[in-house]
């Protein structure tokens, strides 16, 4: 009797487990761009680790409605780039995630209306997608990064951003130690009054499903 019941229960449990796993944003990151070639690509989802900030990072992704993610390692000659993509439910959530991930050492860049860059890291917002890029001397690679943004942006949802909410964010973001509740909340952004439209070119963690 017990074995018979288990045969009926196990398929149901398997469905629940699969539903709980994050979807993978397969196909958004390109296999190549501007002379860069992917050496590996796979799924990504924020997950807690031993760092003090990891719990807040996971909570922020949940707060801003993280849907799925993807990561890729790219090479061009002897240079390498690591690209992590956050796919959020909507542009408001993506703006919140972008604001959360940004750190004070990342001034505004000209990659998109909402983007910032330090020598070793770039954050780029396009529609409901956020790109987190790590490498060396990234300002020198700005033309290549713009090419990546154009390719990824074709998969983004509506690029509507609430102007009144965006204007509340200063060029210097909140301290990385700030709590999630102190960051812009997705529902606060979506409730603002005056929308504006970004350009079509507008605009890290457990890794799974990795392929080479």
C-alpha positions as CSV (number, residue, x, y, z in Angstrom):
1,X,0.0,0.0,0.0
2,X,2.8,2.4,0.9
3,X,4.7,1.7,-2.3
4,X,1.6,2.2,-4.4
5,X,0.9,5.5,-2.8
6,X,4.5,6.6,-3.3
7,X,4.3,5.9,-7.0
8,X,1.4,8.4,-7.2
9,X,3.1,11.0,-5.0
10,X,6.6,11.0,-6.6
11,X,5.5,12.4,-10.0
12,X,3.7,15.2,-8.2
13,X,6.7,16.1,-6.1
14,X,8.9,16.1,-9.2
15,X,6.6,18.7,-10.9
16,X,6.7,20.9,-7.8
17,X,10.5,20.7,-7.7
18,X,10.9,21.7,-11.3
19,X,8.4,24.5,-10.9
20,X,10.5,25.9,-8.0
21,X,13.7,26.0,-10.1
22,X,14.5,29.4,-11.8
23,X,14.0,29.4,-15.5
24,X,17.0,30.0,-17.7
25,X,17.2,32.9,-20.0
26,X,18.6,30.7,-22.8
27,X,19.4,32.4,-26.1
28,X,19.6,36.0,-24.9
29,X,23.4,36.3,-24.6
30,X,24.9,35.9,-28.0
31,X,27.5,33.4,-29.1
32,X,29.7,36.2,-30.3
33,X,29.8,40.0,-30.6
34,X,32.3,42.6,-31.8
35,X,35.0,39.9,-32.1
36,X,34.3,38.3,-28.7
37,X,33.5,34.6,-28.7
38,X,31.6,32.7,-25.9
39,X,33.7,29.9,-24.4
40,X,30.9,28.9,-22.1
41,X,27.3,29.9,-21.4
42,X,24.7,28.7,-18.9
43,X,22.0,29.5,-16.5
44,X,22.3,31.8,-13.5
45,X,20.4,32.6,-10.3
46,X,21.4,34.6,-7.2
47,X,22.1,32.2,-4.3
48,X,23.4,32.7,-0.8
49,X,27.0,31.9,0.0
50,X,29.4,32.7,2.8
51,X,29.6,36.4,2.1
52,X,27.7,38.8,4.4
53,X,26.0,40.5,1.4
54,X,24.7,37.3,-0.3
55,X,21.5,37.1,1.6
56,X,20.6,40.7,0.8
57,X,21.5,40.1,-2.9
58,X,19.1,37.1,-3.0
59,X,16.4,39.1,-1.2
60,X,16.8,42.0,-3.7
61,X,16.4,39.8,-6.7
62,X,13.2,38.4,-5.2
63,X,12.0,41.9,-4.3
64,X,12.5,43.1,-7.9
65,X,10.9,40.0,-9.5
66,X,13.8,38.1,-10.9
67,X,12.5,35.7,-13.5
68,X,15.6,34.0,-14.9
69,X,19.3,34.6,-15.6
70,X,22.2,33.6,-17.9
71,X,25.9,33.9,-17.7
72,X,28.6,33.8,-20.3
73,X,32.4,33.8,-20.5
74,X,33.9,35.5,-23.6
75,X,37.4,35.8,-25.0
76,X,39.0,38.1,-27.6
77,X,42.6,37.3,-28.0
78,X,44.2,37.2,-24.5
79,X,41.3,39.2,-23.0
80,X,38.3,37.8,-21.2
81,X,34.9,39.1,-20.1
82,X,32.3,37.6,-17.8
83,X,28.8,38.6,-18.5
84,X,25.8,38.0,-16.2
85,X,22.3,38.8,-17.4
86,X,19.3,39.3,-15.0
87,X,15.9,39.0,-16.6
88,X,13.3,40.7,-14.5
89,X,9.5,40.6,-14.8
90,X,9.3,44.2,-16.1
91,X,11.4,47.3,-16.6
92,X,10.4,48.7,-13.2
93,X,11.9,45.7,-11.5
94,X,15.0,45.8,-13.7
95,X,15.5,49.5,-12.7
96,X,15.3,48.4,-9.0
97,X,17.8,45.6,-9.5
98,X,20.2,47.9,-11.5
99,X,20.1,50.5,-8.7
100,X,20.7,47.8,-6.1
101,X,23.7,46.3,-7.9
102,X,25.3,49.7,-8.6
103,X,28.2,50.7,-6.2
104,X,29.6,54.2,-5.5
105,X,32.8,53.6,-7.5
106,X,30.7,53.2,-10.7
107,X,30.0,56.6,-12.3
108,X,27.4,57.1,-15.1
109,X,28.5,55.9,-18.5
110,X,27.3,56.7,-22.0
111,X,26.5,53.1,-22.9
112,X,22.8,53.8,-22.3
113,X,20.5,56.2,-20.4
114,X,20.9,54.0,-17.3
115,X,24.4,52.5,-17.2
116,X,27.5,53.0,-15.1
117,X,31.1,51.7,-15.4
118,X,34.3,51.4,-13.4
119,X,37.6,50.1,-14.8
120,X,36.6,46.5,-14.0
121,X,32.8,46.4,-13.9
122,X,29.9,47.7,-16.0
123,X,26.2,47.7,-15.2
124,X,23.7,48.3,-18.1
125,X,19.9,48.5,-18.0
126,X,17.9,47.8,-21.1
127,X,14.1,47.2,-20.8
128,X,13.5,44.4,-18.3
129,X,17.2,43.2,-18.6
130,X,20.3,44.1,-16.5
131,X,23.8,43.2,-17.7
132,X,26.6,42.9,-15.1
133,X,29.9,42.8,-16.9
134,X,33.4,42.1,-15.4
135,X,36.7,42.6,-17.1
136,X,39.8,44.8,-17.3
137,X,40.0,48.4,-18.6
138,X,36.3,48.3,-19.6
139,X,36.1,52.0,-20.6
140,X,38.5,51.1,-23.4
141,X,36.0,48.5,-24.6
142,X,33.0,50.8,-24.8
143,X,32.3,50.2,-28.6
144,X,32.3,46.5,-28.0
145,X,30.0,46.8,-25.0
146,X,27.6,48.9,-27.1
147,X,27.5,46.1,-29.7
148,X,26.6,43.6,-26.9
149,X,23.8,46.0,-25.6
150,X,22.3,46.3,-29.1
151,X,22.2,42.5,-29.5
152,X,20.8,41.8,-26.0
153,X,18.3,44.7,-26.2
154,X,16.4,43.0,-29.1
155,X,15.2,40.5,-26.4
156,X,14.1,43.1,-23.9
157,X,10.5,44.0,-23.1
158,X,9.2,47.5,-23.2
159,X,11.8,50.1,-22.4
160,X,9.4,52.4,-20.5
161,X,11.0,53.9,-17.5
162,X,9.3,56.2,-15.0
163,X,11.1,59.5,-15.2
164,X,10.0,60.8,-11.8
165,X,11.4,57.7,-10.1
166,X,14.6,57.6,-12.2
167,X,15.2,61.2,-11.3
168,X,15.2,60.3,-7.6
169,X,18.3,58.2,-8.1
170,X,21.5,60.2,-7.9
171,X,24.6,59.6,-9.9
172,X,26.1,58.2,-6.6
173,X,24.0,55.3,-5.5
174,X,23.2,54.2,-1.9
175,X,26.0,52.5,0.0
176,X,26.3,48.8,-0.8
177,X,25.7,48.1,2.9
178,X,22.3,49.6,2.7
179,X,19.4,47.2,3.3
180,X,17.1,46.1,0.5
181,X,14.3,48.2,1.9
182,X,16.4,51.3,1.4
183,X,16.8,50.7,-2.3
184,X,14.2,51.7,-4.9
185,X,11.3,49.3,-4.8
186,X,9.7,48.0,-7.9
187,X,6.2,49.0,-6.8
188,X,7.4,52.5,-5.9
189,X,8.8,52.9,-9.4
190,X,5.7,51.6,-11.2
191,X,3.4,53.9,-9.2
192,X,5.2,57.1,-10.3
193,X,3.3,59.4,-12.6
194,X,5.3,60.5,-15.7
195,X,6.7,57.9,-18.0
196,X,9.4,58.4,-20.6
197,X,10.7,56.1,-23.3
198,X,14.3,55.0,-23.5
199,X,16.2,54.4,-26.8
200,X,16.1,50.9,-28.4
201,X,19.8,50.7,-27.7
202,X,19.3,51.5,-23.9
203,X,20.6,49.9,-21.8
204,X,26.3,37.6,-10.3
205,X,25.4,33.3,-7.6
206,X,24.7,29.7,-8.5
207,X,25.5,28.6,-12.1
208,X,23.7,25.6,-13.6
209,X,22.9,24.1,-16.9
210,X,26.4,25.1,-18.1
211,X,27.3,24.1,-21.7
212,X,30.5,24.6,-23.7
